[in-house]
Amino acid sequence: MMYSRVLRSGLLAATMLAVAGFTWSPTTPAPGMSFTLRVVLRQTPSSGRAPRAVTLMGHGVFARGMGRVTIDTVDVPSAIRKGDFFIIRDSTNTFWARPSSMTVRRMNAPLVNPLEGISERLTSGMGTPRSLKVEFDTVALDEMVNGLHTRHFRISADVVYPVGDRHVTQKVVIEQWLAQLPIHVMNPFSSRVRGLPDVPMVNSAYREFVRTLAAANRVYGDAVTVRTVTSTSYVYGPGLGEDYVQTVDMTDLKPIDVDEREFQLTADYKLQHVTRDTLSKVHPPRSKHQ
């Protein structure tokens, strides 16, 4: 099923140490924030198949640069289940725990950022695009979203991949609404671009792509993403394509004192070795339409 793909990212021995390092002695409560979370994932094929969607509702807390998100409801069967929780250590290290099986998986982020996928392909030399264009725009400097004053930004990218004797066209549009809050909240379900390569390491033809994404990160600064709408469209050929949309909303943000034990895992959890570090990773197929 959509969004039920097995995570496929190789895990290093250091990950075992990271999980083991989750337990520590209780400390005094830390200033933080609580919030509720709503994630809607939609897939719309153009081949006549029925569209699919899943809605996740949850709640969480953040403090001292760490966070925890617990899933309260899932409206249809999916890879993420009710009761699962995510512990966010930093912007590129999230642990997905499942109490029902006492297992935990390490991932970069629960949902993929398609711009990171493009950057990955550029730096790895796999599937070098035939053409690539990216733009970063300020849409509005004061919009009310989820009861907060926000700045609204848009990143759009158009890329064409050669696949056999065909060309696959990908269009990505990421809309983000950011607010200044007293506590920095690392939202693992947002579409912030993480782990960009250094510009000198990138082929000169694509340096502008990386520079644009890095400039967006600088503009975002330490503001908190309270709404993200990530749209990814693929066109494989005449009448063949599909659209993916991820909508993420953080609401009811309130300052609270957080017990750091919220960010701990007990030694009873077993680390699962998997081969990918995000869910819903969509990319141009290598052979389906060749």
JOQUIWO-V202529 format. One record per backbone hydrogen bond with DSSP energy under -1.0 kcal/mol. NH is the residue of the N-H (numbers start at 1). CO is the residue of the C=O. E is the energy in kcal/mol with one decimal. If there is no record, write none. Layout:
# JOQUIWO-V202529
<<NH CO E> <NH CO E>>
This chain:
# JOQUIWO-V202529
<<4 1 -2.1> <9 275 -3.5> <9 276 -1.5> <15 12 -1.6> <17 13 -1.3> <18 14 -2.1> <19 15 -2.5> <20 16 -2.5> <21 17 -1.8> <22 19 -1.9> <30 258 -2.9> <32 256 -3.1> <33 62 -2.1> <34 254 -2.8> <35 60 -1.9> <36 251 -2.8> <37 58 -2.8> <38 249 -2.3> <39 56 -2.7> <40 247 -2.8> <41 54 -2.8> <42 245 -2.6> <43 52 -2.8> <44 243 -2.9> <46 241 -2.6> <52 43 -2.6> <54 41 -2.1> <56 39 -3.2> <57 73 -2.3> <58 37 -2.5> <59 70 -2.2> <60 35 -2.4> <61 68 -2.0> <62 33 -2.2> <63 66 -2.4> <66 63 -2.3> <67 88 -1.9> <68 61 -2.4> <69 86 -2.4> <70 59 -3.3> <71 84 -2.9> <72 57 -2.7> <73 57 -1.9> <75 55 -1.8> <79 3 -1.1> <83 71 -2.8> <84 81 -2.0> <85 97 -2.2> <86 69 -3.0> <87 95 -2.8> <88 67 -2.7> <89 93 -2.6> <90 93 -1.3> <93 90 -1.0> <94 107 -3.0> <95 87 -2.7> <96 105 -3.1> <97 85 -3.2> <98 103 -2.8> <101 98 -1.2> <102 98 -1.3> <103 98 -1.4> <104 270 -2.2> <105 96 -2.2> <107 94 -2.8> <108 277 -1.0> <109 277 -1.3> <112 279 -1.2> <117 113 -1.4> <118 114 -1.7> <119 115 -2.3> <120 116 -2.6> <121 117 -1.9> <122 118 -2.1> <123 119 -2.3> <124 120 -1.9> <125 121 -1.2> <130 160 -3.5> <131 160 -1.1> <133 158 -2.3> <135 156 -2.7> <137 154 -3.1> <139 152 -2.4> <140 152 -1.6> <143 150 -2.5> <145 148 -2.6> <148 145 -1.7> <150 143 -2.5> <151 178 -2.5> <152 140 -3.1> <153 176 -2.8> <154 137 -2.7> <155 174 -2.3> <156 135 -2.4> <157 172 -2.7> <158 133 -2.8> <159 170 -2.7> <160 131 -2.0> <161 168 -3.1> <163 166 -2.6> <166 163 -2.0> <168 161 -2.9> <169 235 -2.3> <170 159 -3.1> <171 233 -2.4> <172 157 -2.9> <173 231 -2.5> <174 155 -3.0> <175 229 -2.7> <176 153 -2.5> <177 227 -2.4> <178 151 -2.7> <179 224 -2.7> <187 185 -1.2> <190 187 -1.5> <201 198 -1.6> <202 199 -2.0> <206 203 -2.4> <207 204 -1.0> <210 206 -1.5> <211 207 -2.8> <212 208 -2.3> <213 209 -1.9> <214 210 -2.5> <215 211 -2.4> <216 212 -2.0> <217 213 -2.1> <218 214 -1.9> <219 215 -2.1> <220 216 -2.5> <221 217 -1.8> <223 220 -2.0> <224 179 -3.2> <226 177 -2.4> <227 177 -1.2> <228 248 -2.2> <229 175 -2.4> <230 246 -2.9> <231 173 -2.9> <232 244 -2.9> <233 171 -2.7> <234 242 -2.7> <235 169 -2.2> <236 240 -2.1> <237 240 -1.4> <240 237 -2.3> <242 234 -1.7> <243 44 -2.0> <244 232 -3.0> <245 42 -2.3> <246 230 -2.5> <247 40 -2.7> <248 228 -2.7> <249 38 -2.6> <250 226 -2.7> <251 36 -2.3> <254 34 -2.1> <256 32 -2.0> <258 30 -3.5> <262 259 -2.4> <263 260 -1.7> <264 261 -1.6> <269 266 -1.5> <270 102 -2.5> <272 104 -2.9> <275 7 -1.7> <276 8 -9.9> <279 110 -1.8> <290 287 -1.5>>
